[in-house]
Amino acid sequence: MYSPRAFVEDDLAELDRLIARDAFVTLVTVADGAPTISHLPVLYDRQEDRIVIEGHWAKPNPQARHAGPALMIVHGPHAYVSPGWYADKEEAARVPTWNYAVAHLHGALETTDQTAELASIVDRLSQSNEGRVGNDWRFEHDRDDHVRQLRGIVGLRFTVERVELKFKLSQNHPVANVEGAAAALQRLGGEDNVAVSGLMRERSARRGDGVGAT
């Protein structure tokens, strides 16, 4: 991933935040020279630098037969930024851009068709997500009809070997530009606009007096 130094993050707590916000990822594998892509809800576990991600595919998905090197993309908030929001828009001839946060996770992919492992993945995914929608569906391990449905999926375990975090949030602009754009996004409203505004202001605060913000 192209990542100018100003936009590189190295704090894994930021990855935690991205996953907590949206645990729905893009998984990319390559077989016979061609990429295969799936979009999947996942379970995330980080113990210091050790990161393991689990989920499952539908069995007919060709990617369910892949293993080995893989790329997982974690999508954060993103928003259009108008040059009209910058304090120096005229003298610096500013142009439009797009601000965003994203993570690329490189690692090794394993698959499983073991009933106990599949049941655990489905159970934990439901526990993780049902509460968010105010419901309480659970996988019932002693129900034959629930267990039979596991035959239609293949489980995945992704062990992360390298993390790339890119938070492009106008860090290469003067503080006045950052605040102008952040304030405009806040006024516009909407989940992504407000989230990007907050991230921009966080990084502006870290910069203090804005030294080096050109």
C-alpha positions as CSV (number, residue, x, y, z in Angstrom):
1,M,0.0,0.0,0.0
2,Y,1.3,3.4,-0.9
3,S,1.8,5.2,2.4
4,P,3.6,8.5,2.7
5,R,5.3,8.8,6.0
6,A,2.8,11.5,7.3
7,F,0.0,9.0,7.0
8,V,1.6,5.9,8.6
9,E,0.2,4.6,11.9
10,D,2.1,2.1,14.0
11,D,-0.1,1.8,17.1
12,L,-2.0,-1.5,17.0
13,A,-4.7,0.0,19.2
14,E,-5.8,1.9,16.1
15,L,-6.3,-1.5,14.4
16,D,-8.4,-2.5,17.4
17,R,-10.6,0.6,16.9
18,L,-11.1,-0.1,13.2
19,I,-12.2,-3.6,13.8
20,A,-14.4,-2.7,16.7
21,R,-16.1,-0.1,14.4
22,D,-16.6,-2.5,11.5
23,A,-15.6,-6.1,11.6
24,F,-16.5,-6.7,8.0
25,V,-13.4,-7.2,5.9
26,T,-12.2,-7.8,2.4
27,L,-10.1,-11.0,2.0
28,V,-7.8,-11.3,-1.1
29,T,-6.0,-14.5,-2.2
30,V,-4.3,-15.4,-5.5
31,A,-4.5,-18.7,-7.2
32,D,-3.1,-19.5,-10.7
33,G,-2.2,-15.9,-11.1
34,A,-5.7,-14.6,-10.6
35,P,-7.1,-12.8,-7.5
36,T,-10.1,-14.0,-5.6
37,I,-11.9,-11.7,-3.2
38,S,-14.5,-12.2,-0.5
39,H,-16.2,-9.9,1.9
40,L,-16.7,-11.4,5.3
41,P,-17.7,-10.8,8.9
42,V,-14.9,-11.8,11.2
43,L,-13.8,-12.5,14.8
44,Y,-10.7,-10.6,15.9
45,D,-8.3,-11.5,18.6
46,R,-5.1,-9.6,19.5
47,Q,-2.7,-10.5,22.3
48,E,0.0,-7.9,22.1
49,D,1.6,-8.4,18.7
50,R,-0.2,-11.7,18.0
51,I,-3.3,-11.3,15.9
52,V,-5.6,-14.1,14.8
53,I,-8.8,-13.5,12.8
54,E,-11.5,-16.1,12.2
55,G,-14.6,-16.4,10.0
56,H,-16.1,-18.6,7.4
57,W,-17.1,-18.9,3.7
58,A,-20.0,-20.6,2.0
59,K,-18.6,-24.0,0.9
60,P,-19.2,-23.2,-2.9
61,N,-17.0,-20.1,-2.6
62,P,-13.8,-20.9,-4.6
63,Q,-11.7,-19.0,-2.0
64,A,-12.8,-21.7,0.6
65,R,-10.3,-24.0,-1.2
66,H,-7.4,-21.5,-0.8
67,A,-4.7,-21.5,1.9
68,G,-1.4,-19.8,2.4
69,P,-0.4,-16.2,1.9
70,A,-3.4,-13.8,1.9
71,L,-4.2,-10.1,2.3
72,M,-7.1,-8.9,4.6
73,I,-8.3,-5.3,4.3
74,V,-10.0,-3.6,7.2
75,H,-12.0,-0.6,6.1
76,G,-12.3,2.5,8.3
77,P,-14.3,5.7,7.8
78,H,-13.7,7.8,4.8
79,A,-14.9,11.2,3.5
80,Y,-14.6,13.7,0.6
81,V,-12.7,16.9,1.6
82,S,-13.4,20.1,-0.4
83,P,-10.6,22.6,-1.0
84,G,-13.1,25.3,-0.1
85,W,-12.8,24.3,3.5
86,Y,-9.1,25.2,3.7
87,A,-7.9,28.5,5.2
88,D,-5.2,28.8,2.4
89,K,-7.4,27.6,-0.4
90,E,-6.6,30.5,-2.8
91,E,-2.9,31.2,-2.2
92,A,-2.0,27.5,-2.1
93,A,-4.3,26.6,-5.0
94,R,-5.7,23.7,-3.0
95,V,-7.5,20.8,-4.7
96,P,-10.1,18.2,-3.6
97,T,-9.0,15.0,-1.8
98,W,-10.4,12.1,0.1
99,N,-9.5,11.3,3.8
100,Y,-9.7,7.8,5.2
101,A,-8.4,5.2,7.5
102,V,-7.6,1.6,6.4
103,A,-5.5,-1.4,7.4
104,H,-3.9,-4.0,5.2
105,L,-3.1,-7.2,7.1
106,H,-0.7,-9.7,5.5
107,G,-0.6,-13.2,6.8
108,A,-1.2,-16.9,6.4
109,L,-4.6,-18.4,5.8
110,E,-5.8,-21.8,7.0
111,T,-9.1,-23.6,6.4
112,T,-11.1,-26.0,8.5
113,D,-14.1,-28.3,8.0
114,Q,-14.1,-29.7,11.5
115,T,-17.6,-29.6,13.0
116,A,-16.5,-28.4,16.5
117,E,-14.4,-25.5,15.1
118,L,-17.1,-24.4,12.7
119,A,-19.7,-24.5,15.5
120,S,-17.4,-22.4,17.7
121,I,-17.0,-19.8,14.9
122,V,-20.7,-19.5,14.1
123,D,-21.5,-19.3,17.8
124,R,-19.0,-16.6,18.6
125,L,-20.0,-14.6,15.5
126,S,-23.6,-14.6,16.5
127,Q,-22.7,-13.6,20.1
128,S,-20.6,-10.7,18.7
129,N,-23.3,-9.4,16.4
130,E,-26.7,-10.3,17.8
131,G,-26.5,-7.8,20.7
132,R,-25.8,-5.0,18.3
133,V,-29.2,-5.4,16.7
134,G,-31.0,-6.1,20.0
135,N,-31.6,-9.8,19.4
136,D,-30.4,-13.0,21.0
137,W,-30.1,-15.8,18.3
138,R,-27.6,-18.4,19.3
139,F,-26.1,-21.4,17.6
140,E,-27.5,-24.4,19.6
141,H,-24.8,-27.1,19.7
142,D,-27.3,-29.8,20.6
143,R,-29.7,-29.1,17.8
144,D,-29.2,-31.5,14.8
145,D,-30.6,-29.0,12.3
146,H,-28.2,-26.3,13.4
147,V,-25.3,-28.8,13.3
148,R,-26.3,-30.0,9.8
149,Q,-26.1,-26.5,8.4
150,L,-22.4,-26.4,9.2
151,R,-21.9,-28.7,6.3
152,G,-22.5,-25.7,4.0
153,I,-19.6,-23.7,5.3
154,V,-15.8,-23.8,5.5
155,G,-14.0,-22.0,8.4
156,L,-11.0,-19.8,8.1
157,R,-8.2,-18.9,10.5
158,F,-5.9,-16.0,9.4
159,T,-2.7,-15.4,11.3
160,V,-1.4,-11.9,10.8
161,E,2.3,-11.5,10.0
162,R,2.5,-7.9,9.0
163,V,0.2,-4.9,9.6
164,E,0.0,-1.7,7.5
165,L,-2.1,1.1,9.0
166,K,-2.7,4.2,6.9
167,F,-4.6,7.1,8.3
168,K,-4.8,9.8,5.6
169,L,-6.2,12.7,7.6
170,S,-4.7,15.9,6.2
171,Q,-1.6,15.6,8.4
172,N,0.4,17.3,5.6
173,H,-1.7,20.4,5.9
174,P,-1.4,23.4,8.2
175,V,-3.5,23.1,11.4
176,A,-5.9,25.8,10.2
177,N,-6.7,23.7,7.1
178,V,-7.3,20.6,9.2
179,E,-9.6,22.4,11.6
180,G,-11.5,24.0,8.7
181,A,-12.1,20.7,7.0
182,A,-12.9,18.9,10.3
183,A,-15.4,21.5,11.3
184,A,-17.1,21.3,7.8
185,L,-17.3,17.5,8.0
186,Q,-18.8,17.7,11.5
187,R,-21.5,20.1,10.2
188,L,-22.3,17.9,7.3
189,G,-23.1,15.0,9.7
190,G,-23.3,11.4,8.8
191,E,-21.4,8.6,10.5
192,D,-18.3,8.6,8.2
193,N,-18.0,12.4,8.0
194,V,-18.2,12.7,11.8
195,A,-15.8,9.9,12.4
196,V,-13.2,11.3,10.0
197,S,-13.6,14.7,11.6
198,G,-12.8,13.3,15.0
199,L,-9.8,11.4,13.7
200,M,-8.4,14.5,12.0
201,R,-8.7,16.5,15.2
202,E,-7.0,13.8,17.2
203,R,-4.0,13.9,15.0
204,S,-4.0,17.7,14.9
205,A,-3.9,17.7,18.7
206,R,-0.9,15.4,18.7
207,R,0.9,17.8,16.5
208,G,0.6,20.6,19.0
209,D,1.7,23.8,17.4
210,G,1.6,22.3,13.9
211,V,5.4,22.4,13.4
212,G,6.2,20.8,10.0
213,A,2.6,21.0,8.8
214,T,3.2,22.2,5.3
